[in-house]
Amino acid sequence: MTYQIDIENNSQCKTIPSIEKCEVWIAAVLNNQQIDEAEVSIYIVDEDESQELNSQYRGKEKPTNILSFPADIPEEVGIPLLGDLVICAPVVEREAQEQQKTVDAHWAHMLVHGSLHLLGYDHIEDDEAELMEALETTIITELGFSAPYEDTTQTLKE
């Protein structure tokens, strides 16, 4: 398996996990989905930049924990780029505190969640949300963290 994870940090936040941890968390998704070769870019931002991107791409005037931008490259081109993840470090840190999780546990969840989006999973419809949440729970618990959802009705539909 060949995975390339590129990370660019544009955040002042001090609780950003190591590149190695991020690679392990994303690789867990790719292994679960039996992806042999993949490239993912992670861009870590603060709240102002997250809000700007969330407004531009989703029409929401607030920062968000993670944005996923799947690559739109024809398969015949042969480039294994899955896409880009933009993660807002201060939002993830704050949510971890609010949810009484470790920062690493919430980062792992956000990177698993975002990676599943890059692979085409979504949570707009209830049946899609149930499938995606089940996959997230499986991957997160296999990584040694607690299940990310208190119950099956809680989603990341914000």
C-alpha positions as CSV (number, residue, x, y, z in Angstrom):
1,M,0.0,0.0,0.0
2,T,1.3,3.4,-1.0
3,Y,-0.2,6.4,0.7
4,Q,1.1,10.0,0.5
5,I,-0.3,12.4,3.0
6,D,0.8,16.0,2.6
7,I,0.1,18.4,5.5
8,E,0.4,22.2,5.4
9,N,-0.1,24.0,8.7
10,N,-1.4,27.5,8.6
11,S,-2.7,27.5,12.2
12,Q,-1.4,29.1,15.3
13,C,-3.0,26.3,17.4
14,K,-0.6,24.4,19.6
15,T,-2.6,21.1,19.9
16,I,-2.1,19.8,16.4
17,P,-1.2,16.1,16.3
18,S,1.9,14.9,14.6
19,I,2.1,14.1,10.9
20,E,2.7,10.5,11.9
21,K,-0.6,10.3,13.8
22,C,-2.5,11.9,11.0
23,E,-1.0,9.4,8.5
24,V,-2.1,6.5,10.7
25,W,-5.7,7.8,11.1
26,I,-6.1,8.4,7.3
27,A,-4.4,5.1,6.5
28,A,-6.9,3.3,8.7
29,V,-9.7,4.6,6.5
30,L,-7.9,3.7,3.3
31,N,-7.1,0.2,4.6
32,N,-10.7,-0.3,5.7
33,Q,-11.9,0.6,2.2
34,Q,-9.2,-1.6,0.6
35,I,-7.5,1.4,-1.2
36,D,-4.0,0.4,-2.3
37,E,-2.7,3.7,-3.5
38,A,-3.9,7.2,-2.5
39,E,-2.8,10.8,-2.0
40,V,-4.5,13.1,0.4
41,S,-3.6,16.7,1.2
42,I,-4.5,18.2,4.6
43,Y,-4.5,22.0,5.1
44,I,-4.8,23.1,8.8
45,V,-6.3,26.5,9.3
46,D,-7.6,28.9,12.0
47,E,-11.1,30.1,12.4
48,D,-11.0,33.1,10.0
49,E,-9.8,31.1,7.1
50,S,-12.2,28.2,7.9
51,Q,-15.1,30.7,8.0
52,E,-14.0,32.2,4.6
53,L,-13.8,28.8,3.0
54,N,-17.0,27.5,4.6
55,S,-18.8,30.6,3.3
56,Q,-17.3,30.3,-0.2
57,Y,-18.0,26.6,-0.7
58,R,-21.0,25.9,1.6
59,G,-22.7,29.3,2.0
60,K,-22.3,29.1,5.8
61,E,-21.0,32.1,7.7
62,K,-19.1,30.3,10.4
63,P,-16.0,28.3,10.8
64,T,-16.4,24.5,10.6
65,N,-14.4,21.6,11.9
66,I,-13.5,20.0,8.5
67,L,-14.1,20.6,4.8
68,S,-13.6,17.9,2.3
69,F,-12.8,18.5,-1.4
70,P,-12.8,15.3,-3.4
71,A,-10.6,15.3,-6.4
72,D,-12.4,15.2,-9.7
73,I,-9.8,13.5,-11.8
74,P,-10.8,10.9,-14.5
75,E,-9.8,7.4,-13.5
76,E,-7.9,6.9,-16.8
77,V,-5.5,9.7,-15.8
78,G,-4.0,7.3,-13.2
79,I,-3.3,9.8,-10.5
80,P,-4.4,8.4,-7.1
81,L,-5.3,11.8,-5.6
82,L,-8.4,11.5,-3.4
83,G,-8.6,15.2,-2.6
84,D,-8.0,17.8,0.1
85,L,-9.1,18.1,3.7
86,V,-9.2,21.5,5.4
87,I,-9.4,21.2,9.1
88,C,-9.8,24.1,11.6
89,A,-7.6,23.3,14.5
90,P,-9.3,25.7,17.0
91,V,-12.7,24.4,16.3
92,V,-11.6,20.8,16.6
93,E,-9.9,21.7,19.9
94,R,-13.0,23.4,21.2
95,E,-15.3,20.6,20.1
96,A,-13.1,18.0,21.9
97,Q,-13.4,19.9,25.1
98,E,-17.2,20.3,24.7
99,Q,-17.6,16.6,23.9
100,Q,-15.2,15.6,26.7
101,K,-12.8,13.8,24.3
102,T,-9.1,14.0,24.0
103,V,-7.9,16.3,21.2
104,D,-6.3,13.3,19.5
105,A,-9.6,11.4,19.6
106,H,-11.5,14.2,18.0
107,W,-8.7,14.9,15.4
108,A,-8.8,11.2,14.5
109,H,-12.6,11.3,14.1
110,M,-12.5,14.4,11.9
111,L,-9.8,13.0,9.7
112,V,-11.7,9.7,9.4
113,H,-14.9,11.5,8.7
114,G,-13.3,13.8,6.1
115,S,-11.5,10.9,4.4
116,L,-14.7,9.0,4.0
117,H,-16.2,12.1,2.3
118,L,-13.2,12.0,-0.1
119,L,-14.2,8.4,-0.9
120,G,-17.8,9.4,-1.7
121,Y,-19.6,8.8,1.6
122,D,-22.1,11.4,2.8
123,H,-24.6,12.0,5.6
124,I,-27.3,14.1,4.0
125,E,-29.9,11.3,3.9
126,D,-30.6,9.2,7.0
127,D,-29.6,5.9,5.4
128,E,-26.3,7.4,4.2
129,A,-25.6,8.9,7.6
130,E,-26.2,5.5,9.3
131,L,-23.7,3.8,6.9
132,M,-21.1,6.6,7.3
133,E,-21.4,6.7,11.1
134,A,-21.1,2.9,11.3
135,L,-17.9,3.0,9.3
136,E,-16.5,5.9,11.4
137,T,-17.3,4.0,14.6
138,T,-15.7,0.8,13.3
139,I,-12.5,2.7,12.2
140,I,-12.3,4.9,15.3
141,T,-12.7,2.0,17.7
142,E,-10.2,-0.1,15.8
143,L,-7.7,2.8,16.3
144,G,-8.3,2.5,20.1
145,F,-10.6,5.5,20.6
146,S,-14.1,5.5,22.0
147,A,-17.0,5.4,19.6
148,P,-17.5,8.9,18.2
149,Y,-21.2,9.1,18.5
150,E,-23.3,8.9,21.7
151,D,-26.2,7.4,19.7
152,T,-27.1,6.6,16.1
153,T,-29.1,9.8,15.7
154,Q,-26.2,12.2,16.3
155,T,-24.6,13.3,13.0
156,L,-22.3,16.0,11.7
157,K,-25.0,17.6,9.6
158,E,-24.0,21.2,10.6
